[in-house]
Amino acid sequence: MRFFRRLIREKPLGAASGAVVLVLIVVSIFATQLAPYDINDVNAKNRLQGPSAEHLLGTDHVGRDFFTRVLLGARLSLFVGLSATAINVLVALLVGGVSGYLGGKLDLMMQRFVDAWMAFPGLLLLLTIMSIVGRGLPQVIIVLGVSGGIVGSRVVRGAVIGVKENVYFQAAEAIGTRTGSTLLRHVIPNIAPILVIIFSINIGGVIISEASLSFLGFGLPIEIPSWGGLLSREGRRYMEQAPHLALWPGLCLTVTVYSMNTFGDAVRDLLDPRLRGGAGTNYGGFRSRRRGAGAPVGR
C-alpha cells in the first residue's frame, strides 16, 4: 500500500497508466463475456458498416462485429505480451546471471555471443527465425521471449557484477557459503527490482513486435485475431472504404504500449534506490528530519 500511495502521489501519470493497464487486463480476461457477438458471426448484408448502436465499432469486410474482434485481439495481444516477457526475464536471468556470477572465459564467450546477436537488426532477425519455425502462438511467444531475453541479459549481468562487489557477498564467499545459497540469499533478492523493471518496461515492446510480425504475415495465423493481424488484413485492404478497420486496432496498440511504458517508467523510478533522492525523501512511511539548532539531544 505504501508503494501505491507513493505511485499516486509522486507519479500521477504512471498511476493513471497503471489503471489503464488494469482495465485492459480485466477486459481481456472477460473478453468472451463482454463480446456482444460471436467472433465468426458473418452477415454479408452488414459488411463495412460504420459505428452504430448495433455495432459499436462497425463491421469488417464480411459483416463480423469489429468490437468483438478488437476485444478478443486485446486478450491475445496481452497474453502474448505477458507470456513472452516472462520468458524474457527468465532468459535474461539465466544468461546474464550465469555470465556475471561465474565470470572468466565463460563470461567472455557468452558476452561475445550476445554482441553477435545484438549486431543483427532486430526485426530482420525475428522474421528469419519465424520463417524457419513457422507461424503460431507458441512459436511467437518463445521467439519473442528468447530474443528479448538475450538482449536484456546485459543489464542483469551488470547488476550481478555490482552485487559481487559488496562486502556481504565477499563475506559469504569467505565463510564458504554454497553457490546456490549465495544466489538465493544475496544475488537474486538484490537484483529483483531490476527484473521487475525489465518485465514492466518490455511488455510494450513485445506487443509491438508481435503486431509487427502479424502485420508482415509472419506472426499469428489468419484465424487468430490480433491487433497486428487486424491492421494487416482488413485494415490495410479496406482502409479507404472503412477507415475504422485500421483506426481502432492502431489506437488500441498506441494506448496500450504508451500505458505500459509510462507505468514501467514510474515503477522503475520508485524501485530504483539511486532515484529516491537524499535527505528529506519520504520512502516507506519514514521521513528524515533535521534537528533545530537548539533541540535537545535526547528528545
C-alpha positions in Angstrom: 0.0 0.0 0.0 2.9 2.4 0.7 4.1 1.7 -2.9 0.7 2.5 -4.4 0.4 5.7 -2.3 3.8 6.8 -3.5 2.8 6.0 -7.1 -0.3 8.1 -6.9 1.4 11.0 -5.1 4.7 11.2 -6.9 3.8 9.7 -10.4 0.2 10.6 -11.2 0.7 9.9 -14.9 2.2 6.5 -14.1 -0.7 5.7 -11.8 -3.2 6.7 -14.5 -1.4 4.4 -16.9 -1.4 1.6 -14.4 -5.2 2.0 -14.1 -5.5 1.7 -17.9 -3.3 -1.4 -17.9 -5.5 -2.9 -15.1 -8.7 -2.2 -17.2 -7.1 -3.8 -20.2 -6.2 -6.9 -18.2 -9.7 -7.2 -16.8 -11.3 -6.7 -20.3 -9.0 -9.3 -21.8 -9.9 -11.8 -19.1 -13.6 -11.3 -19.6 -13.5 -10.7 -23.4 -15.8 -13.6 -24.2 -18.4 -12.5 -21.8 -18.2 -8.8 -22.9 -18.3 -9.6 -26.6 -21.8 -8.9 -27.9 -21.5 -11.3 -30.9 -19.7 -14.5 -31.8 -16.4 -13.9 -33.4 -17.4 -15.9 -36.5 -20.9 -14.4 -36.8 -20.8 -13.5 -40.5 -23.5 -11.3 -42.1 -22.7 -10.1 -45.7 -25.5 -7.6 -45.6 -23.8 -5.6 -42.9 -20.3 -5.6 -44.4 -18.1 -2.4 -44.0 -20.6 -0.6 -41.9 -19.5 2.3 -39.7 -20.0 2.5 -35.9 -23.6 2.3 -34.8 -25.8 1.4 -31.9 -25.9 -2.2 -33.1 -22.2 -2.4 -33.9 -20.2 -0.1 -31.7 -17.0 -0.1 -33.8 -18.7 -1.1 -37.1 -18.2 -4.3 -39.1 -15.5 -5.7 -41.2 -15.4 -6.8 -44.9 -17.6 -9.9 -44.3 -20.0 -8.3 -41.8 -18.5 -9.5 -38.5 -18.8 -7.2 -35.5 -15.5 -5.4 -35.2 -15.9 -4.6 -31.5 -15.9 -8.3 -30.8 -12.7 -8.9 -32.8 -10.9 -6.0 -31.1 -11.8 -7.3 -27.7 -10.5 -10.8 -28.5 -7.4 -9.2 -30.1 -6.8 -7.4 -26.7 -6.8 -10.8 -24.9 -4.4 -12.3 -27.4 -2.0 -9.3 -27.5 -1.8 -9.1 -23.7 -1.4 -12.8 -23.4 1.5 -12.8 -25.8 3.0 -9.7 -24.1 2.8 -11.2 -20.6 4.0 -14.7 -21.6 6.8 -13.6 -23.8 8.0 -11.0 -21.3 8.0 -13.7 -18.5 10.3 -15.8 -20.7 12.3 -12.7 -21.5 13.0 -12.1 -17.8 13.8 -15.8 -17.2 16.3 -16.0 -20.1 17.9 -12.7 -19.1 18.3 -14.0 -15.5 19.8 -17.3 -16.7 22.2 -15.8 -19.3 23.1 -12.6 -17.5 23.2 -14.2 -14.0 25.4 -17.1 -15.0 27.7 -14.8 -17.1 28.1 -12.2 -14.4 28.4 -14.6 -11.4 30.9 -17.1 -12.9 32.9 -14.6 -15.0 36.2 -15.7 -16.6 36.2 -17.3 -20.0 32.6 -18.4 -19.8 31.6 -14.7 -19.3 33.7 -13.7 -22.3 32.2 -16.3 -24.6 28.6 -15.6 -23.6 29.1 -11.8 -24.0 30.6 -12.2 -27.5 27.5 -14.3 -28.4 25.3 -11.5 -27.0 27.2 -9.0 -29.0 26.8 -11.0 -32.2 23.1 -11.4 -31.5 22.6 -7.6 -31.0 24.6 -6.8 -34.1 21.7 -8.1 -36.3 18.7 -5.9 -37.0 16.0 -7.0 -34.5 13.1 -7.2 -36.9 15.1 -8.9 -39.6 16.3 -11.5 -37.1 12.8 -12.2 -35.9 11.5 -12.5 -39.5 14.3 -15.0 -40.3 13.6 -17.1 -37.2 9.8 -17.1 -37.7 10.2 -18.2 -41.3 12.1 -21.2 -40.0 9.9 -22.2 -37.1 6.6 -21.3 -38.8 3.6 -19.3 -37.7 1.7 -20.0 -34.5 1.0 -18.7 -31.0 3.7 -20.8 -29.2 6.3 -20.0 -31.8 5.7 -16.3 -31.4 5.8 -16.3 -27.6 9.0 -18.4 -27.5 10.8 -16.5 -30.2 10.0 -13.1 -28.8 10.8 -14.2 -25.2 14.2 -15.7 -26.0 15.2 -13.0 -28.4 14.4 -10.2 -25.9 15.9 -12.1 -23.0 19.3 -12.4 -24.7 19.4 -8.6 -25.3 18.2 -7.9 -21.7 20.9 -10.2 -20.2 23.4 -7.4 -20.5 21.5 -5.4 -17.8 21.2 -8.4 -15.5 24.9 -9.2 -15.9 25.8 -5.6 -14.9 23.6 -5.8 -11.8 25.1 -9.2 -10.7 28.6 -7.8 -11.1 27.6 -4.9 -8.9 26.3 -7.2 -6.2 29.6 -9.2 -6.3 31.5 -6.0 -5.3 29.6 -5.7 -2.0 31.0 -6.7 1.4 28.3 -9.1 2.3 28.9 -11.1 -0.9 32.6 -11.3 -0.3 31.9 -12.3 3.4 29.6 -15.1 2.2 32.3 -16.4 -0.1 34.9 -16.1 2.7 33.0 -18.4 5.0 32.4 -21.0 2.3 28.7 -20.5 1.6 27.4 -22.8 -1.2 26.8 -21.3 -4.6 23.1 -22.0 -4.5 22.6 -20.4 -1.1 24.6 -17.3 -2.2 22.4 -16.9 -5.3 19.2 -17.3 -3.4 20.1 -15.1 -0.3 22.3 -12.4 -1.8 22.2 -12.2 -5.6 18.6 -12.7 -6.6 17.0 -10.5 -3.9 19.3 -7.6 -4.7 18.6 -7.8 -8.5 14.8 -8.4 -8.1 14.0 -4.7 -8.7 16.0 -4.8 -11.9 13.9 -7.9 -13.0 10.7 -6.1 -12.2 11.7 -3.1 -14.2 12.7 -5.3 -17.2 9.4 -7.0 -17.0 7.3 -3.8 -16.8 9.2 -1.9 -19.5 9.5 -4.8 -22.0 5.8 -5.7 -22.2 5.1 -2.8 -24.6 8.0 -3.7 -26.9 6.8 -7.3 -27.1 3.3 -6.3 -28.0 4.7 -4.0 -30.8 6.9 -6.9 -32.0 4.0 -9.3 -32.2 1.9 -6.7 -34.0 4.8 -6.1 -36.5 5.2 -9.8 -37.2 1.5 -10.3 -37.7 1.3 -7.2 -39.9 4.1 -8.6 -42.1 2.4 -12.1 -42.3 5.0 -13.9 -40.1 3.1 -13.9 -36.8 -0.1 -15.5 -35.8 -2.3 -17.5 -38.2 -5.2 -15.8 -40.0 -7.9 -17.4 -37.9 -6.5 -15.9 -34.7 -7.5 -12.2 -34.3 -4.7 -9.9 -33.1 -4.4 -6.2 -33.3 -1.4 -6.5 -35.7 -3.4 -9.0 -37.9 -6.4 -6.8 -38.0 -4.2 -3.9 -39.2 -2.5 -6.2 -41.8 -5.5 -7.8 -43.4 -8.9 -5.9 -43.5 -7.4 -2.7 -42.0 -4.8 -2.3 -44.8 -7.0 -3.6 -47.6 -10.2 -1.7 -46.8 -8.6 1.4 -45.2 -10.1 3.9 -47.7 -13.6 2.3 -47.7 -13.9 1.8 -44.0 -11.2 3.8 -42.0 -12.4 2.3 -38.7 -10.9 -1.0 -39.6 -7.4 0.5 -39.3 -8.2 3.2 -36.7 -9.3 1.1 -33.8 -6.6 -1.6 -33.8 -3.9 1.1 -34.2 -5.5 3.3 -31.4 -5.6 0.3 -29.1 -2.0 -0.5 -29.8 -0.9 3.1 -29.2 -2.8 3.4 -25.9 -1.6 0.0 -24.6 2.0 0.5 -25.4 2.1 4.1 -24.1 0.4 3.0 -20.8 2.8 0.0 -20.4 5.9 2.2 -21.0 4.7 5.0 -18.8 3.7 2.7 -15.9 7.0 0.8 -16.3 9.0 4.1 -16.1 7.1 5.1 -12.9 7.8 1.7 -11.3 11.5 2.0 -12.3 11.7 5.4 -10.7 10.1 4.2 -7.5 12.1 1.0 -7.1 15.5 2.2 -8.2 17.3 3.3 -5.0 19.5 5.7 -7.0 16.4 7.8 -7.9 14.9 8.1 -4.4 16.7 11.3 -3.5 18.6 12.3 -0.4 17.7 13.8 2.9 14.0 14.7 3.2 12.8 12.0 0.8 9.8 10.2 2.1 10.2 6.5 1.5 8.3 3.6 3.1 6.5 5.9 5.6 9.7 7.3 7.1 10.7 11.0 6.7 14.1 12.2 7.7 14.0 15.3 9.8 16.8 17.8 10.6 17.1 18.9 14.2 16.8 22.5 15.0 19.8 24.4 16.4 18.6 24.3 20.0 16.8 20.9 20.0 17.7 18.7 23.0 19.8 15.6 22.1 17.7 13.1 24.0 14.3 14.3 22.8 
